[in-house]
Amino acid sequence: NLGYTLLLNVLDNIPRGREQNHALATFTKKFSVQDGFIDTSMSIHQAFNIFRALSSEPGCFIKWHEQILKLIDCKMSDLPKLESQDTLFKKDKRLYIPCLDGNIEVIKIQKQGGKPISALDFINGNQDLPNLSI
């Protein structure tokens, strides 16, 4: 009985929500696959924010050698900015996407029609990736 009384007291003291100010509300469009593409002309924060916002639906993608690859997992890298003419490069058995001011490290990636694989598996299967050094 004591727990019941305490629960009712707590529930009665939870602040009630309030309606938003519709004059200040913003609207957006339905996101499409095209909105999820990342390219090397973006800043690291812009690219990573697109990944965070759209990776689950509709997905986050990059174009590489006439293929569209889906980014399953990635993170912002503390690796210094390295110049690459390609959309993807490898360094020390890690896979990166170069951005204007840094690099995104790819953890998991998926080819069209394939299963998600680790970055290392992708590197091992694509020996033509540029290998950059500092």
TABELHU-V53539 format. One record per helix or strand of 2 or more residues. SS is the DSSP state (A for helix, B for strand). FROM is the first residue (numbers start at 1). TO is the last residue. If there is no record, write none. Layout:
((SS	FROM	TO) (SS	FROM	TO))
//
This chain:
((A	2	12) (A	33	36) (A	44	54) (B	61	64) (B	67	76) (B	89	91) (B	94	98) (B	103	111) (B	117	118) (A	119	125) (B	130	131))
//
